[in-house]
Amino acid sequence: MKIFQGSDGKKHPYCSLAHVKDRPFVIAVAPFDNMRSLMQNNELINLVLFGIGAPVLEGTELRQDRIRSIATASGAPVEMGIFTNDSYREISAVIFSTVGTFGKAVAESRIERLIRATRYRTIEKDRIPLGSPLWQLGVHRFQVDKMNYLKTQRWDFGSDIIGSDVHILHSSFHHEGHLDGLHIYFNPYAEVPFEPDFAWPGEVSLNYYDVTTDKPIQIHPDGALVSRQVFELSPFWLHQLLTGYGFA
């Protein structure tokens, strides 16, 4: 931000350059700061940009608490929800992914590995095939094939059924593209907004903030990749994964 804005006496800040001026300023972010970062989904970026905590299911309703700040190890407060006000109006949008790792290259190359992947699922009730076991409410587990396991979680949300699929499978069953797992977060206070009519590919999750209702609007397509990890193809890891997700 300092380089873009020209803070600290920078003579020619990026924002003043001819090819940058009056164009959207977009930042790409990926959390690779520690080993556990590979286990993340989008909950932390939701906290930083929109000030909302992890979703908590209460009956059939999802609740996401508002969090204004968090404390560092020293106790100093750090502001959350930076896209809920104009404090970072120079930023037009943030591109975010937790799966743009070496694991994506491995997954797309079909190198023999074990893969654990979670995908968001949503469907309108009137589009559910009659008697479909994959859309029954609650938590269910299936062995789809040898080395291909599926855990489904489904909840009733009025006219829709939403939930997630957790896959534990051999890499030959896994399909993933470059854009799977990509999120775009739009800043409603941006001085130069991102082009609203841009045609985003169907795999991309779009995240907006409605300043009128003071609530996020998060549009995740059915099948959106939430998280993915790659493991050595071995009996040890298969046992660990199947045990951890209740198959064994």
N, C-alpha and C positions, 0 to 999 in steps of 0.2 A: 504493500500500500504506500509506503514512503517513497519508493521509486516511482510509482505511478503518479502520486500527487505532487511530488517535488518537495517533500519535507526535508528538513536538515540541509537546506541550501543547495539542493541539486539544481544545476543550471538549466538543464533541458529535461524536465520531467516527461514521462511517457505521454501523459494526457495532453501535452502541448504539441506533440508530433503530428504532422499532417496526415499520416496514414492511420492515426489512432483517434484524433479529435472527432468528437460527435459520433463515435461508434461505440457499441456496447463493450463494456469491460467485463470479461468473463474469466473466472478463476477455476482452475481444475484442482481438485483436492482428492488425495487418497491417504488413508490412515495406515502407514507402514512404520509407525514409531516403535512398536515392540512386537514380541512374538504373538501376543493375544490379539493383535490387530487383524489377523487372518480369520478370527472368529466373529468379527463385527458384522452388523447389518447397518441399517440407516438410522438407528435410534440416537446415536450421539450427534450426527449432523442435524437431525431434527431438533435436538436440544440447543445446539449452538445457533442455528439460523432462525428457528421458529419458537424456541423457548418452551417446547413441550416434552414431557417425559415419556418413558416407555408406555405403550398401551396396556391397560389392565382391564380384563374382562369382568364385568359385573352383570350377571344374568346374561342377557342378550345384547348388552350395551358395552361398547368400548370406551373407557375413560382415559384421557391423557391429561395429566396434571400440568398446570402452568408452572414453570420454574424460571424465576427472574435472574437468579445468579447462583453460582456455586463457589465454594471456597477452595483456594489452593492449599498446599501443605502448610504454608505459613499463616493461613487464615485470611489472606487477602481475597476479597470478592471479585469474581470475574463475571461480567455481564453475559447473559444468555439471551437468545431471541434477537439477534442483531438485525434481522430482516423485518422485525415488527415495529421499527421506527426508522428515522432517516439518518441514523448515525453512520451508516455505511452506504450512503446514496451513490457513491462513485461505482460501486459494484452492481453490475446489471444482473448477473446470475452466477451460480456456482454449479460446476459439473462435478459429480461425485460418484465414486465406485469403490467398493471393498473387494471386488473380484477381478480387478485389472492387474492381476499378479502373474507370476511365472506359471501358476496353476492354470490360468486360462490358456496359455500356450500348450501346456500338457494336455488339458482337456480337449482342445480343438484338434490336436495332433493325433488323438486316440492312442497315445502311448498307454500300455497296460498299467492301470492303477485302479485303486478303489477310490470312489468319489462319494462324498456326502454333500448333497445339495438341497437347499430349501427354496421352494417357489411359492409365490403368492397365488391364491386361487380365488376366483369370483365368478359367479354365474347368476343370471336371472332365473327365478324358480320355474318359469314357464318354458325354459330352454333345457331343463334337465331331462335326459332320457328316462322313460318310465322304468322304475326299479333299479336305477343305476347304483351299484354298491359304492362307487367312488364319490358320490355326493351325499351319502347318508350322514346325518348329524352326529357329532361327537368325535371321538378318537378311535381310529381303526387301523389295523396293520394287515398288509398283504405281502405274500411272496409272489411277485409277478412272474418271475423266471428264476433259473439258477443264477445266483449272484446278482439278483435284482429285487430289492425290497422297498416297500412304500408304506409310509405312515401318513395317514390323512387326518386333518383336523378341520371340522366344519361347524359353523354357527349360523343360526337363522337370523337374518337381518332384514326383516320385513319382506320386501319383494325379491331380495337376493339371498344367496347362500355364499358366505365368504370363509376363507380359512387358508390353510397352507398344506403343501405336500413336502414331506421330508423323504428324499431318495437316498438309499445306500445301494450302490450298484457298481458293477464293473464298468470301466470307461467305455467299452464298446456299446453300452446302452445309453450313454450320456450324450446329449446334443446341446451344444453351446456355441453362440456366435460372438463376434467382436463386441456387439452392443448390449448383450445380455448383462443385466446388473447395473446399467447406467442410470443415474438420476440427474435431473436438472432441477435446480431450485431457483425460482425467479424472485428478484427483489422488487416488491411493489412500490418502493420509494426510489427506485433507480432514476438518476438524472437522465440517463440514456437507456430506456427499456430495451430488452431483447425483442426482436421482431415477433409480435404475437401470432402472426399467420405462418410462421415457419413450420414446414411439414416434418414433424419428428417421426422417425421410424417407430413401428409398433412395439418394439421391445423396450423402449425408453420410458421410465417413470417420470411423470411431470408433477412438480410440487409448487403450489402457489400459496400466497397468503392473502386472505380477504380482509382488507383494512376496515371494511364496514362492519362485518360481524366479529372481527378480531379473532379469526379462526383459520387454520390451515385448510387448504383443499389439495389433497394428495391423490393423484390419479395413477394407480398402478394397474397395468394391463394384466389380464389373466395369464398366468404362467411366468410372470416377471421373476427373474432370478434374484433372490434375497441374499443368499450366501452360498459359498461353495468352498470345500477343502479337498485336497488331494492327499491320498495316503498310499504307502507302499502296499503292493498286492501280496498280502501274507495272511495266514490264519490268525495271527495275533491281532492285527488291526480289524479284520472282519469280526472276530469275536468281541473286541472292544466296542465297535460301532453297534453291532446288533444288540449287545447287552445294554449299552447306554441308551438305546432308543426302544427298549422293551420288547425286542424280538426274541431274545434268548434269556 
